Amino acid sequence: MIQFLFMSNVQTHPLHDSDKNIIDSLITKEKPEDLDFINLARLINRYKNFPGENEIKNDIEKILNFWKISKNQLFTKTKYIWSKSFRPSNTNKDLVGSGFDTSN
């Protein structure tokens, strides 16, 4: 019974499919660009406390290891990138945030 209760708390994130595509593109990057660092940091924050999605969480760790960067180093790097007026292009539909549409 306890195992059943534990299993029921595991969830699939609504953005799993689009996030998995991003993860798959990042996992093969030997020389990540600014947008790649931003995407990885964003996905770490999205899945940090999410119950489930172990595959994506494991892939994130693989990417960090492959890029030879820690989470702290990544977040320091992305803060620096943002501080230099980095803005993602408006045409990149992979940059999905909270789902809140501010255009209305």
N, C-alpha and C positions, 0 to 999 in steps of 0.2 A: 504494500500500500504506500509506503514512504517513497519508493522508487516512482510510482505512478504520479504522486503529487509533485515530485521534482521534475519529472518529464513534462508535466503540464505547464510549467513556468517557462520552458524554452520557447522562444518566439522567432519568427522570421521577420526581419525588418522590411517595411514596405518598399524601401529603396534597394533591396538586395540585388536585384538584377542589374540595375544601372551601376551600383557600387562595385559589383563583381567585375563588370567590364572595365571599370577604372583600375581596380586592383590588378586584373590580368594584364593591363597595359603597363602598369608600373613595375610589375615583378620582373620584367625583361629589360628595364632601362638600366644601362650601364652608367650613363652620364645624365642623371636627372636634371631637369630644368626647373626654374622657379615655380612654374605651375604644378609640376610633379610634387615638389616639396609641400606646396600649399594643399594639394589634393590629399596627400598622405596624412598630413596633420589634421585636416578636416575629418577624414574618415576615422582616425584614431579617436577624436573627440566624439564623433557620432556613435561609435560602438563601445566606448569605454565602459559604460554602465548598462549596456543593453543585455538583457537576459537571452543568451543564445548566440547564434551566428559565430560559432567557434571556427568555422572554416575561414571566414573573413578575418577574424582576429588572428588566427595562425598565419594567414598570408601576410598580414600587416607586419608581424614579427619577422617573417622571412625577408620582406622587403627591407626592413631596418637593418637586418644582418647583412644582406646583399650590398646595401649602400654603405655599410660600415658607419652607421650613425645611430646614436641613442635617441630616445624620445625627447629628452631634455635638449640635446643638440638640435634636433629637428625643430622644436618649438622656438628655440633661440633664433635659428636661421629664418624661420617663417616670420617671426616678429620683425627681424631686420628687413626681409623682403617687403613686408607691408609698409614699414616705415619709410621706404624709398619710393613711395607713391605707386606701388604695384597695384594694378587693377586688372582683373581678368576681363577678357573680351566679353561683350554682351551676347555674342553668337555661340558661345560654348554652352550647350545645354546640359553638359555633364556636371556643371557646377550647381547642383541642386542644394539649396540650404534647408531651412526649416519647413518649407512648403508654404510659407506665408507669402501671399501675393500682394506686393505693395503697389501694383499698377492701378488698382481700383480706387 
